[in-house]
Amino acid sequence: MPTIYDYLAKHGGFQAFLASAKISGFDEVLKAKGAYTVFAPTDAAFMKLPQRVIDAFLRSPEHLGSLLCFHTLSERLMSFEARILHSRRPLGGKYFNDARGVLRVNDARVIQPDIECVNGVIHVIDVVLIPGKVRVR
């Protein structure tokens, strides 16, 4: 079974997320032993961001690292568990929650759940989650 980092690198569509991880040093977390849940935005999700937002994150590796932490839980959480539990705290310190019927993380929809890796699980999402713009529903 691959690590979270290796899976994302091998399966494509996550180049912006991986480039952000490399710039910020968060790639080491994605490769490390542990039990993580990563809500991984696709490249298409990054393309929805205004250029000024992308530029602001690229100017600050620290903020970029915070962005990636905001997409990560420090435990393995499968989609069926997320539907039962009301909220979880990601490494970035904000709350995630799911909507009834469709698994959501704030404004993002989970488009591919439960990709198991040796160091956790990946849920692919269609929107980049921005810290400070949190709405639990």
N, CA, C and O atoms as a MOPAC input file, in Angstrom:
PM7 MOZYME 1SCF
protein

 N      0.84800 1    -1.17200 1     0.00000 1
 C      0.00000 1     0.00000 1     0.00000 1
 C      0.90100 1     1.24600 1     0.00000 1
 O      1.89100 1     1.28500 1     0.73100 1
 N      0.57200 1     2.25700 1    -0.80500 1
 C      1.41300 1     3.46000 1    -0.87100 1
 C      1.14500 1     4.41500 1     0.29700 1
 O      0.14100 1     4.29400 1     0.99800 1
 N      2.05700 1     5.35700 1     0.48600 1
 C      1.79600 1     6.45300 1     1.42100 1
 C      0.81100 1     7.41300 1     0.75400 1
 O      0.54200 1     7.31000 1    -0.44300 1
 N      0.28800 1     8.33100 1     1.53100 1
 C     -0.61800 1     9.33800 1     0.98400 1
 C      0.08800 1    10.12500 1    -0.11800 1
 O     -0.47800 1    10.35900 1    -1.18600 1
 N      1.31600 1    10.52500 1     0.15000 1
 C      2.07700 1    11.28800 1    -0.84200 1
 C      2.25900 1    10.48200 1    -2.13700 1
 O      2.02400 1    10.99200 1    -3.23200 1
 N      2.67600 1     9.23300 1    -1.99700 1
 C      2.92100 1     8.40100 1    -3.17200 1
 C      1.64900 1     8.16200 1    -3.98300 1
 O      1.68600 1     8.16500 1    -5.21300 1
 N      0.54200 1     7.95700 1    -3.30700 1
 C     -0.72100 1     7.75900 1    -4.01600 1
 C     -1.06800 1     9.00200 1    -4.84200 1
 O     -1.38000 1     8.90000 1    -6.02900 1
 N     -1.01000 1    10.16700 1    -4.20700 1
 C     -1.36400 1    11.40100 1    -4.90400 1
 C     -0.42400 1    11.66900 1    -6.08100 1
 O     -0.85800 1    12.14300 1    -7.13100 1
 N      0.85500 1    11.36500 1    -5.90300 1
 C      1.82900 1    11.56500 1    -6.97800 1
 C      1.57700 1    10.61100 1    -8.14100 1
 O      1.70900 1    10.99200 1    -9.30400 1
 N      1.22200 1     9.39100 1    -7.82800 1
 C      1.04000 1     8.36900 1    -8.86100 1
 C     -0.25100 1     8.55300 1    -9.65200 1
 O     -0.27900 1     8.27500 1   -10.85100 1
 N     -1.30400 1     9.00900 1    -9.01400 1
 C     -2.60800 1     9.02600 1    -9.66200 1
 C     -2.95700 1    10.33500 1   -10.36100 1
 O     -4.02600 1    10.43600 1   -10.96300 1
 N     -2.10500 1    11.31600 1   -10.29800 1
 C     -2.32600 1    12.54300 1   -11.06200 1
 C     -3.53900 1    13.32600 1   -10.59800 1
 O     -4.36800 1    12.83100 1    -9.83400 1
 N     -3.62500 1    14.56000 1   -11.07600 1
 C     -4.73100 1    15.41900 1   -10.71600 1
 C     -4.54200 1    16.14500 1    -9.39800 1
 O     -5.43900 1    16.84800 1    -8.93300 1
 N     -3.35800 1    15.97200 1    -8.78900 1
 C     -3.08300 1    16.58300 1    -7.48300 1
 C     -1.75300 1    17.34200 1    -7.49300 1
 O     -1.12700 1    17.51100 1    -6.44800 1
 N     -1.32900 1    17.79400 1    -8.66100 1
 C     -0.02300 1    18.43800 1    -8.77300 1
 C      0.06800 1    19.72800 1    -7.96200 1
 O      1.10800 1    20.00000 1    -7.36300 1
 N     -0.99000 1    20.52000 1    -7.93100 1
 C     -0.97600 1    21.77300 1    -7.16500 1
 C     -0.87600 1    21.47700 1    -5.66800 1
 O     -0.14600 1    22.15800 1    -4.94700 1
 N     -1.59900 1    20.47500 1    -5.20800 1
 C     -1.55200 1    20.08800 1    -3.79900 1
 C     -0.15200 1    19.59400 1    -3.43900 1
 O      0.38900 1    19.97300 1    -2.40000 1
 N      0.43600 1    18.75600 1    -4.28400 1
 C      1.76900 1    18.22700 1    -4.01000 1
 C      2.84300 1    19.30500 1    -4.09700 1
 O      3.78100 1    19.30800 1    -3.30000 1
 N      2.71800 1    20.21600 1    -5.05100 1
 C      3.67800 1    21.31800 1    -5.15400 1
 C      3.60300 1    22.19600 1    -3.90200 1
 O      4.62900 1    22.63700 1    -3.38300 1
 N      2.39500 1    22.44200 1    -3.42900 1
 C      2.21900 1    23.20700 1    -2.19000 1
 C      2.84800 1    22.48300 1    -1.00800 1
 O      3.46800 1    23.10500 1    -0.14500 1
 N      2.68300 1    21.16100 1    -0.97600 1
 C      3.26700 1    20.36300 1     0.10300 1
 C      4.78600 1    20.44300 1     0.07700 1
 O      5.42600 1    20.55600 1     1.12300 1
 N      5.35700 1    20.38400 1    -1.11200 1
 C      6.81300 1    20.43400 1    -1.23200 1
 C      7.35500 1    21.80400 1    -0.81100 1
 O      8.34700 1    21.87900 1    -0.08600 1
 N      6.71700 1    22.87400 1    -1.25700 1
 C      7.15400 1    24.23400 1    -0.92600 1
 C      7.11500 1    24.46800 1     0.58300 1
 O      8.01800 1    25.08700 1     1.14700 1
 N      6.07000 1    23.97300 1     1.22500 1
 C      5.86700 1    24.24100 1     2.65600 1
 C      6.54100 1    23.23000 1     3.57500 1
 O      6.62100 1    23.44400 1     4.78500 1
 N      7.03000 1    22.12200 1     3.00400 1
 C      7.61100 1    21.05800 1     3.82400 1
 C      6.57600 1    20.07200 1     4.32700 1
 O      6.92100 1    19.12700 1     5.03700 1
 N      5.31200 1    20.27300 1     3.97400 1
 C      4.24100 1    19.38700 1     4.42300 1
 C      4.31700 1    18.02100 1     3.74400 1
 O      3.66300 1    17.07300 1     4.17900 1
 N      5.10600 1    17.92100 1     2.69100 1
 C      5.26800 1    16.62900 1     2.02300 1
 C      5.80700 1    15.56800 1     2.97700 1
 O      5.52500 1    14.38100 1     2.81400 1
 N      6.58500 1    15.99900 1     3.97400 1
 C      7.12200 1    15.05200 1     4.95500 1
 C      6.00900 1    14.42400 1     5.79100 1
 O      6.09600 1    13.25300 1     6.15900 1
 N      4.97200 1    15.19000 1     6.08900 1
 C      3.82100 1    14.65400 1     6.81500 1
 C      3.10700 1    13.61700 1     5.95100 1
 O      2.72400 1    12.55300 1     6.43800 1
 N      2.93200 1    13.92900 1     4.67400 1
 C      2.22100 1    13.03100 1     3.76800 1
 C      2.98000 1    11.72500 1     3.51400 1
 O      2.39600 1    10.74000 1     3.06200 1
 N      4.27500 1    11.72300 1     3.80600 1
 C      5.10800 1    10.53100 1     3.63600 1
 C      5.32700 1     9.78900 1     4.95600 1
 O      5.75500 1     8.63400 1     4.94900 1
 N      5.04000 1    10.43500 1     6.08100 1
 C      5.39300 1     9.92000 1     7.40100 1
 C      4.46700 1     8.79700 1     7.86200 1
 O      3.33800 1     8.65400 1     7.39300 1
 N      4.99000 1     8.00700 1     8.79800 1
 C      4.14400 1     7.02400 1     9.46500 1
 C      3.09800 1     7.77000 1    10.25600 1
 O      3.33300 1     8.87900 1    10.73600 1
 N      1.95700 1     7.16100 1    10.38500 1
 C      0.89400 1     7.78200 1    11.16000 1
 C     -0.45300 1     7.30000 1    10.69100 1
 O     -0.56300 1     6.35100 1     9.91400 1
 N     -1.45900 1     7.96100 1    11.17100 1
 C     -2.83800 1     7.65700 1    10.78300 1
 C     -3.51100 1     8.99200 1    10.49400 1
 O     -4.09400 1     9.61000 1    11.38400 1
 N     -3.42500 1     9.42200 1     9.25900 1
 C     -3.94300 1    10.72900 1     8.85900 1
 C     -5.15800 1    10.56800 1     7.95700 1
 O     -5.34200 1     9.53900 1     7.30700 1
 N     -5.97400 1    11.60200 1     7.93200 1
 C     -7.02500 1    11.73300 1     6.93600 1
 C     -6.72800 1    13.01900 1     6.19200 1
 O     -6.61300 1    14.08600 1     6.79600 1
 N     -6.60600 1    12.91200 1     4.87900 1
 C     -6.32300 1    14.07800 1     4.04800 1
 C     -7.49300 1    14.29400 1     3.10400 1
 O     -7.89400 1    13.40100 1     2.35800 1
 N     -8.02900 1    15.51100 1     3.16100 1
 C     -9.04500 1    15.94300 1     2.21100 1
 C     -8.28000 1    16.63800 1     1.09700 1
 O     -7.90900 1    17.80600 1     1.22100 1
 N     -8.04600 1    15.91200 1     0.00600 1
 C     -7.14700 1    16.37300 1    -1.05100 1
 C     -7.91700 1    17.05500 1    -2.18300 1
 O     -8.67600 1    16.40000 1    -2.89700 1
 N     -7.72400 1    18.36300 1    -2.34800 1
 C     -8.36500 1    19.05600 1    -3.46100 1
 C     -7.67200 1    18.70400 1    -4.78100 1
 O     -6.45100 1    18.56000 1    -4.83900 1
 N     -8.45000 1    18.57500 1    -5.80000 1
 C     -7.92300 1    18.28200 1    -7.12900 1
 C     -7.27800 1    19.53500 1    -7.72200 1
 O     -7.42800 1    20.63800 1    -7.19700 1
 N     -6.56600 1    19.34200 1    -8.81500 1
 C     -6.01300 1    20.49300 1    -9.54000 1
 C     -7.13300 1    21.41100 1   -10.01600 1
 O     -6.98400 1    22.63300 1   -10.01300 1
 N     -8.25600 1    20.82200 1   -10.42400 1
 C     -9.40700 1    21.63200 1   -10.85100 1
 C     -9.91500 1    22.50300 1    -9.71000 1
 O    -10.36100 1    23.62700 1    -9.94100 1
 N     -9.85300 1    21.99500 1    -8.47800 1
 C    -10.25800 1    22.78900 1    -7.31600 1
 C     -9.32900 1    23.99100 1    -7.13600 1
 O     -9.79000 1    25.09600 1    -6.84900 1
 N     -8.02900 1    23.77600 1    -7.30500 1
 C     -7.08200 1    24.88900 1    -7.19500 1
 C     -7.30900 1    25.91900 1    -8.28900 1
 O     -7.11500 1    27.11400 1    -8.06600 1
 N     -7.72000 1    25.46500 1    -9.47100 1
 C     -7.96800 1    26.38600 1   -10.58100 1
 C     -9.15700 1    27.31300 1   -10.30500 1
 O     -9.26900 1    28.36500 1   -10.93400 1
 N    -10.03700 1    26.94400 1    -9.38500 1
 C    -11.18300 1    27.78100 1    -9.03400 1
 C    -10.78500 1    28.97000 1    -8.15100 1
 O    -11.53800 1    29.93600 1    -8.02900 1
 N     -9.60500 1    28.89300 1    -7.54100 1
 C     -9.15500 1    29.97400 1    -6.66100 1
 C     -8.77100 1    31.19700 1    -7.47700 1
 O     -8.18500 1    31.06300 1    -8.55100 1
 N     -9.09100 1    32.38400 1    -6.98400 1
 C     -8.61500 1    33.59900 1    -7.65200 1
 C     -7.08400 1    33.63800 1    -7.62400 1
 O     -6.46500 1    33.17400 1    -6.66700 1
 N     -6.48900 1    34.18500 1    -8.66100 1
 C     -5.03000 1    34.23900 1    -8.75200 1
 C     -4.41200 1    34.97200 1    -7.57000 1
 O     -3.33300 1    34.59400 1    -7.11300 1
 N     -5.06600 1    36.00800 1    -7.06700 1
 C     -4.53700 1    36.75000 1    -5.92600 1
 C     -4.42100 1    35.87000 1    -4.68300 1
 O     -3.50700 1    36.05300 1    -3.87900 1
 N     -5.33500 1    34.92400 1    -4.52000 1
 C     -5.28700 1    34.00200 1    -3.37600 1
 C     -4.11700 1    33.04300 1    -3.54700 1
 O     -3.36900 1    32.79200 1    -2.60300 1
 N     -3.96400 1    32.51600 1    -4.74200 1
 C     -2.84300 1    31.61000 1    -5.02600 1
 C     -1.52000 1    32.33200 1    -4.79600 1
 O     -0.61800 1    31.79000 1    -4.15600 1
 N     -1.40100 1    33.55100 1    -5.31500 1
 C     -0.17300 1    34.33100 1    -5.14400 1
 C      0.13500 1    34.58900 1    -3.67200 1
 O      1.29100 1    34.51300 1    -3.25500 1
 N     -0.89200 1    34.89100 1    -2.88900 1
 C     -0.69500 1    35.16400 1    -1.46000 1
 C     -0.14900 1    33.92400 1    -0.74600 1
 O      0.74900 1    34.04000 1     0.08900 1
 N     -0.67000 1    32.76100 1    -1.05800 1
 C     -0.17300 1    31.53900 1    -0.43600 1
 C      1.24700 1    31.20800 1    -0.90600 1
 O      2.07200 1    30.75000 1    -0.11400 1
 N      1.52800 1    31.43500 1    -2.17000 1
 C      2.86400 1    31.13000 1    -2.68600 1
 C      3.93700 1    32.04500 1    -2.10400 1
 O      5.10000 1    31.65200 1    -2.01500 1
 N      3.56100 1    33.25200 1    -1.71000 1
 C      4.51900 1    34.17900 1    -1.10700 1
 C      4.89800 1    33.77300 1     0.31800 1
 O      5.90600 1    34.24100 1     0.84500 1
 N      4.10600 1    32.91400 1     0.93800 1
 C      4.34500 1    32.56100 1     2.33500 1
 C      4.25900 1    31.04800 1     2.54200 1
 O      3.16300 1    30.50700 1     2.68600 1
 N      5.41000 1    30.36000 1     2.55800 1
 C      5.38300 1    28.92000 1     2.81800 1
 C      4.69000 1    28.57000 1     4.14100 1
 O      4.08600 1    27.50500 1     4.26300 1
 N      4.77900 1    29.46400 1     5.12400 1
 C      4.11400 1    29.22200 1     6.41500 1
 C      2.59700 1    29.17000 1     6.23500 1
 O      1.93600 1    28.27500 1     6.76400 1
 N      2.04900 1    30.12600 1     5.49200 1
 C      0.60600 1    30.12700 1     5.24300 1
 C      0.19700 1    28.94700 1     4.36900 1
 O     -0.88300 1    28.38000 1     4.53800 1
 N      1.05900 1    28.58900 1     3.44500 1
 C      0.79100 1    27.43700 1     2.59400 1
 C      0.73000 1    26.16100 1     3.44800 1
 O     -0.13800 1    25.31300 1     3.24300 1
 N      1.64900 1    26.03600 1     4.39500 1
 C      1.62400 1    24.90100 1     5.31600 1
 C      0.35300 1    24.88200 1     6.14500 1
 O     -0.21200 1    23.81600 1     6.39000 1
 N     -0.10500 1    26.05400 1     6.58100 1
 C     -1.35900 1    26.14200 1     7.33100 1
 C     -2.54100 1    25.69900 1     6.48100 1
 O     -3.45900 1    25.03600 1     6.96400 1
 N     -2.50100 1    26.07400 1     5.21100 1
 C     -3.55700 1    25.66300 1     4.29200 1
 C     -3.62600 1    24.13700 1     4.21200 1
 O     -4.71300 1    23.56100 1     4.25700 1
 N     -2.48500 1    23.49300 1     4.09400 1
 C     -2.46100 1    22.03200 1     3.98100 1
 C     -2.83900 1    21.36600 1     5.29800 1
 O     -3.51400 1    20.33600 1     5.29500 1
 N     -2.42000 1    21.93100 1     6.41200 1
 C     -2.84500 1    21.41400 1     7.72400 1
 C     -4.35600 1    21.46600 1     7.86000 1
 O     -4.96900 1    20.59200 1     8.47400 1
 N     -4.94300 1    22.49000 1     7.28500 1
 C     -6.38700 1    22.67300 1     7.34600 1
 C     -7.13300 1    21.56100 1     6.60500 1
 O     -8.32400 1    21.35000 1     6.83300 1
 N     -6.43700 1    20.85700 1     5.72600 1
 C     -7.02200 1    19.75700 1     4.95900 1
 C     -6.73200 1    18.39200 1     5.58100 1
 O     -7.00500 1    17.36400 1     4.96100 1
 N     -6.18300 1    18.36600 1     6.79400 1
 C     -5.66500 1    17.12900 1     7.35800 1
 C     -6.15100 1    16.89600 1     8.78300 1
 O     -6.14600 1    17.80500 1     9.61200 1
 N     -6.56800 1    15.67400 1     9.04900 1
 C     -6.90800 1    15.23700 1    10.40600 1
 C     -5.78700 1    14.34500 1    10.91700 1
 O     -5.14200 1    13.65100 1    10.13100 1
 N     -5.55300 1    14.35500 1    12.19600 1
 C     -4.49700 1    13.51900 1    12.78200 1
 C     -5.04900 1    12.17400 1    13.24000 1
 O     -4.64900 1    11.64300 1    14.27600 1
 N     -5.95700 1    11.64500 1    12.46600 1
 C     -6.51500 1    10.31800 1    12.69200 1
 C     -7.07400 1     9.80800 1    11.37300 1
 O     -7.32400 1    10.58100 1    10.44800 1
 N     -7.26500 1     8.51000 1    11.30200 1
 C     -7.85700 1     7.89500 1    10.10700 1
 C     -9.37500 1     7.95300 1    10.26700 1
 O     -9.91900 1     7.43700 1    11.24300 1
 N    -10.05000 1     8.57700 1     9.31500 1
 C    -11.49900 1     8.72000 1     9.37500 1
 C    -12.09600 1     8.30100 1     8.03400 1
 O    -11.91800 1     8.97600 1     7.02000 1
 N    -12.79800 1     7.18700 1     8.05100 1
 C    -13.45300 1     6.69400 1     6.84200 1
 C    -14.78500 1     7.43200 1     6.66400 1
 O    -15.31100 1     8.00700 1     7.61700 1
 N    -15.32200 1     7.41200 1     5.44800 1
 C    -16.53100 1     8.19000 1     5.16500 1
 C    -17.72000 1     7.73900 1     5.99600 1
 O    -18.52200 1     8.57500 1     6.41100 1
 N    -17.85900 1     6.44600 1     6.25200 1
 C    -19.00000 1     5.99300 1     7.04900 1
 C    -18.90900 1     6.52100 1     8.48100 1
 O    -19.93300 1     6.76500 1     9.12000 1
 N    -17.68700 1     6.69700 1     8.98500 1
 C    -17.50300 1     7.26400 1    10.32400 1
 C    -17.82300 1     8.75600 1    10.32500 1
 O    -18.40200 1     9.26600 1    11.28400 1
 N    -17.45800 1     9.44200 1     9.27600 1
 C    -17.71500 1    10.87900 1     9.18500 1
 C    -19.21400 1    11.15200 1     9.15900 1
 O    -19.66900 1    12.17800 1     9.66500 1
 N    -19.96600 1    10.25500 1     8.58300 1
 C    -21.42000 1    10.44300 1     8.53100 1
 C    -22.05400 1    10.25100 1     9.90600 1
 O    -23.11100 1    10.81500 1    10.18900 1
 N    -21.42000 1     9.46700 1    10.74800 1
 C    -21.93300 1     9.21600 1    12.09600 1
 C    -21.50300 1    10.32700 1    13.05100 1
 O    -22.29100 1    10.79300 1    13.87300 1
 N    -20.25900 1    10.73900 1    12.93300 1
 C    -19.70800 1    11.75000 1    13.83500 1
 C    -20.06000 1    13.13800 1    13.33100 1
 O    -20.11600 1    13.36400 1    12.12200 1
 N    -20.29400 1    14.04900 1    14.22600 1
 C    -20.73800 1    15.38500 1    13.80300 1
 C    -19.60800 1    16.31100 1    13.40200 1
 O    -19.78000 1    17.12500 1    12.49500 1
 N    -18.46600 1    16.21300 1    14.04600 1
 C    -17.37400 1    17.10200 1    13.65000 1
 C    -16.04300 1    16.51100 1    14.06700 1
 O    -15.96200 1    15.66600 1    14.95900 1
 N    -15.00700 1    16.97800 1    13.40100 1
 C    -13.64300 1    16.54900 1    13.67900 1
 C    -12.75000 1    17.76500 1    13.62500 1
 O    -13.07400 1    18.74200 1    12.94800 1
 N    -11.63800 1    17.72600 1    14.32100 1
 C    -10.68800 1    18.83300 1    14.34300 1
 C     -9.47200 1    18.45200 1    13.49600 1
 O     -8.75300 1    17.51400 1    13.84000 1
 N     -9.23300 1    19.16800 1    12.39100 1
 C     -8.03500 1    18.91000 1    11.59900 1
 C     -6.79300 1    19.47200 1    12.28500 1
 O     -6.89600 1    20.18000 1    13.28700 1
 N     -5.63800 1    19.15800 1    11.75200 1
 C     -4.39400 1    19.66100 1    12.32700 1
 C     -4.37300 1    21.18500 1    12.35800 1
 O     -3.73000 1    21.77600 1    13.22500 1
 N     -5.06100 1    21.81800 1    11.43200 1
 C     -5.09000 1    23.27200 1    11.35700 1
 C     -5.98900 1    23.93600 1    12.38000 1
 O     -5.99400 1    25.16500 1    12.46500 1
 N     -6.75100 1    23.18400 1    13.15900 1
 C     -7.48400 1    23.74600 1    14.27200 1
 C     -8.90300 1    24.20900 1    13.98900 1
 O     -9.50200 1    24.83500 1    14.86300 1
 N     -9.46900 1    23.94400 1    12.83800 1
 C    -10.84700 1    24.32000 1    12.54400 1
 C    -11.70400 1    23.05700 1    12.53100 1
 O    -11.18500 1    21.94500 1    12.62400 1
 N    -13.02000 1    23.23600 1    12.41600 1
 C    -13.91000 1    22.07800 1    12.44400 1
 C    -14.38400 1    21.69500 1    11.05600 1
 O    -14.67100 1    22.54200 1    10.21100 1
 N    -14.45400 1    20.39700 1    10.85400 1
 C    -15.04400 1    19.84400 1     9.64700 1
 C    -16.35200 1    19.17700 1    10.04200 1
 O    -16.50500 1    18.72000 1    11.17500 1
 N    -17.27100 1    19.12300 1     9.13400 1
 C    -18.53600 1    18.46500 1     9.40400 1
 C    -19.08300 1    17.91600 1     8.09900 1
 O    -18.60500 1    18.27600 1     7.02300 1
 N    -20.08100 1    17.04900 1     8.18600 1
 C    -20.68600 1    16.51100 1     6.98000 1
 C    -22.14400 1    16.93400 1     6.90800 1
 O    -22.79400 1    17.14200 1     7.93300 1
 N    -22.65000 1    17.05800 1     5.69300 1
 C    -24.05400 1    17.37500 1     5.46800 1
 C    -24.81800 1    16.06400 1     5.30600 1
 O    -24.21700 1    15.03100 1     5.01000 1
 N    -26.08500 1    16.09600 1     5.48900 1
 C    -26.89100 1    14.87400 1     5.34200 1
 C    -26.96400 1    14.46600 1     3.88100 1
 O    -27.21900 1    15.28100 1     2.99400 1
 N    -26.73300 1    13.18700 1     3.66000 1
 C    -26.84800 1    12.65100 1     2.31200 1
 C    -25.56800 1    12.72600 1     1.50800 1
 O    -25.18500 1    11.74000 1     0.87800 1
 N    -24.90600 1    13.84300 1     1.51000 1
 C    -23.67100 1    14.03100 1     0.75300 1
 C    -22.57500 1    14.38000 1     1.74500 1
 O    -22.71900 1    15.30100 1     2.54900 1
 N    -21.49900 1    13.64900 1     1.68000 1
 C    -20.39000 1    13.95400 1     2.57400 1
 C    -19.73900 1    15.24800 1     2.12900 1
 O    -19.31900 1    15.38100 1     0.97900 1
 N    -19.65600 1    16.20300 1     3.04600 1
 C    -19.07700 1    17.50900 1     2.76600 1
 C    -18.07800 1    17.87000 1     3.84600 1
 O    -18.17200 1    17.42000 1     4.98800 1
 N    -17.12800 1    18.68600 1     3.45700 1
 C    -16.19100 1    19.29400 1     4.38200 1
 C    -16.34300 1    20.78900 1     4.14900 1
 O    -15.80700 1    21.33300 1     3.18400 1
 N    -17.07100 1    21.44400 1     5.03200 1
 C    -17.42700 1    22.84400 1     4.83400 1
 C    -18.08400 1    22.99900 1     3.46700 1
 O    -19.12800 1    22.39200 1     3.23400 1
 N    -17.51600 1    23.78600 1     2.55300 1
 C    -18.12300 1    23.98800 1     1.24400 1
 C    -17.72900 1    22.94200 1     0.20500 1
 O    -18.26600 1    22.93400 1    -0.90300 1
 N    -16.80900 1    22.07400 1     0.55200 1
 C    -16.31100 1    21.08300 1    -0.40400 1
 C    -17.13900 1    19.80800 1    -0.36200 1
 O    -17.58300 1    19.36100 1     0.69600 1
 N    -17.33000 1    19.24700 1    -1.52900 1
 C    -18.00900 1    17.95900 1    -1.65700 1
 C    -16.94700 1    16.87900 1    -1.82300 1
 O    -16.00600 1    17.04100 1    -2.60000 1
 N    -17.10000 1    15.78000 1    -1.09700 1
 C    -16.18800 1    14.65100 1    -1.25400 1
 C    -16.59200 1    13.92500 1    -2.53000 1
 O    -17.69200 1    13.37900 1    -2.61800 1
 N    -15.69700 1    13.92000 1    -3.52300 1
 C    -16.02700 1    13.31500 1    -4.81200 1
 C    -15.44200 1    11.91000 1    -4.96300 1
 O    -15.85800 1    11.15500 1    -5.84100 1
 N    -14.48900 1    11.56500 1    -4.11700 1
 C    -13.95200 1    10.20500 1    -4.09500 1
 C    -13.50700 1     9.91000 1    -2.65900 1
 O    -12.46000 1    10.38400 1    -2.22000 1
 N    -14.30500 1     9.12800 1    -1.93500 1
 C    -13.96900 1     8.85100 1    -0.54000 1
 C    -13.10300 1     7.60800 1    -0.37700 1
 O    -12.96900 1     6.78700 1    -1.28400 1
 N    -12.51900 1     7.50300 1     0.82000 1
 C    -11.95900 1     6.24400 1     1.32200 1
 C    -10.84100 1     5.62100 1     0.48200 1
 O    -10.87100 1     4.42100 1     0.20800 1
 N     -9.87400 1     6.41000 1     0.08000 1
 C     -8.70300 1     5.86700 1    -0.60200 1
 C     -7.70200 1     5.51900 1     0.49900 1
 O     -7.06700 1     6.39600 1     1.08400 1
 N     -7.57700 1     4.22900 1     0.76200 1
 C     -6.74000 1     3.78500 1     1.87500 1
 C     -5.27100 1     3.76700 1     1.48600 1
 O     -4.89800 1     3.30700 1     0.40600 1
 N     -4.45000 1     4.27500 1     2.38900 1
 C     -3.00200 1     4.30100 1     2.22900 1
 C     -2.37200 1     3.75200 1     3.50100 1
 O     -3.04700 1     3.60800 1     4.52000 1
 N     -1.08900 1     3.44900 1     3.44300 1
 C     -0.40900 1     2.87200 1     4.58500 1
 C     -0.41200 1     3.81800 1     5.78700 1
 O     -0.41500 1     3.35900 1     6.92900 1
 N     -0.41200 1     5.11100 1     5.55000 1
 C     -0.36600 1     6.07600 1     6.64500 1
 C     -1.65600 1     6.89300 1     6.80200 1
 O     -1.65200 1     7.96500 1     7.40600 1
 N     -2.74500 1     6.37700 1     6.25500 1
 C     -4.00800 1     7.07800 1     6.43300 1
 C     -4.99000 1     6.84200 1     5.31000 1
 O     -4.94900 1     5.82300 1     4.62000 1
 N     -5.86600 1     7.79900 1     5.14700 1
 C     -6.91700 1     7.70800 1     4.13700 1
 C     -7.05100 1     9.06600 1     3.44600 1
 O     -6.86300 1    10.11600 1     4.06200 1
 N     -7.37800 1     9.02100 1     2.16400 1
 C     -7.58400 1    10.23000 1     1.36300 1
 C     -9.05100 1    10.30000 1     0.97500 1
 O     -9.65700 1     9.30000 1     0.59200 1
 N     -9.61400 1    11.50800 1     1.08100 1
 C    -10.92900 1    11.80700 1     0.51900 1
 C    -10.68800 1    12.94500 1    -0.46400 1
 O    -10.22700 1    14.01600 1    -0.07100 1
 N    -10.99200 1    12.72500 1    -1.72300 1
 C    -10.78200 1    13.75000 1    -2.74600 1
 C    -11.94600 1    14.73400 1    -2.69100 1
 O    -13.11000 1    14.33500 1    -2.64800 1
 N    -11.61300 1    16.03700 1    -2.69100 1
 C    -12.64300 1    17.07700 1    -2.61900 1
 C    -12.55900 1    18.00800 1    -3.82400 1
 O    -11.53600 1    18.08800 1    -4.50300 1
 N    -13.66200 1    18.70500 1    -4.06600 1
 C    -13.77500 1    19.53300 1    -5.27000 1
 C    -13.51100 1    21.02200 1    -5.04200 1
 O    -13.62800 1    21.81500 1    -5.97700 1
 N    -13.15700 1    21.41700 1    -3.81000 1
 C    -12.90300 1    22.81800 1    -3.47600 1
 C    -11.70800 1    22.86600 1    -2.52500 1
 O    -11.54700 1    21.99500 1    -1.67000 1
 N    -10.88100 1    23.88500 1    -2.68300 1
 C     -9.79800 1    24.10800 1    -1.73000 1
 C    -10.40000 1    24.79200 1    -0.50400 1
 O    -11.09200 1    25.80300 1    -0.62300 1
 N    -10.13300 1    24.23700 1     0.65800 1
 C    -10.63000 1    24.81100 1     1.90800 1
 C     -9.67500 1    25.92100 1     2.34700 1
 O     -8.46600 1    25.71000 1     2.43300 1
 N    -10.22000 1    27.08600 1     2.61800 1
 C     -9.39700 1    28.22500 1     3.00100 1
 C     -9.58800 1    28.50400 1     4.48900 1
 O    -10.71100 1    28.76000 1     4.92300 1
 N     -8.50700 1    28.45900 1     5.28300 1
 C     -8.62600 1    28.78700 1     6.71300 1
 C     -9.19000 1    30.19200 1     6.89900 1
 O     -8.85300 1    31.11600 1     6.15900 1
 N    -10.04700 1    30.33300 1     7.89100 1
 C    -10.66800 1    31.63300 1     8.13700 1
 C    -11.98000 1    31.80900 1     7.40800 1
 O    -12.76300 1    32.70700 1     7.71900 1
 N    -12.21600 1    30.94500 1     6.43300 1
 C    -13.47400 1    30.98100 1     5.69500 1
 C    -14.18300 1    29.65600 1     5.97100 1
 O    -14.40000 1    28.84600 1     5.07000 1
 N    -14.53000 1    29.46300 1     7.22300 1
 C    -15.06700 1    28.18300 1     7.65200 1
 C    -16.55300 1    28.32300 1     7.92500 1
 O    -16.99700 1    29.25300 1     8.59900 1
 N    -17.29900 1    27.39000 1     7.39500 1
 C    -18.72700 1    27.34000 1     7.67000 1
 C    -19.09900 1    25.88900 1     7.89300 1
 O    -19.04000 1    25.08400 1     6.96400 1
 N    -19.47500 1    25.54900 1     9.09300 1
 C    -19.87100 1    24.18300 1     9.40900 1
 C    -21.34300 1    24.05700 1     9.07500 1
 O    -22.15200 1    24.89700 1     9.46900 1
 N    -21.68800 1    23.00700 1     8.34800 1
 C    -23.10500 1    22.78600 1     8.05300 1
 C    -23.49200 1    21.36100 1     8.29000 1
 O    -24.65100 1    20.99500 1     8.09100 1

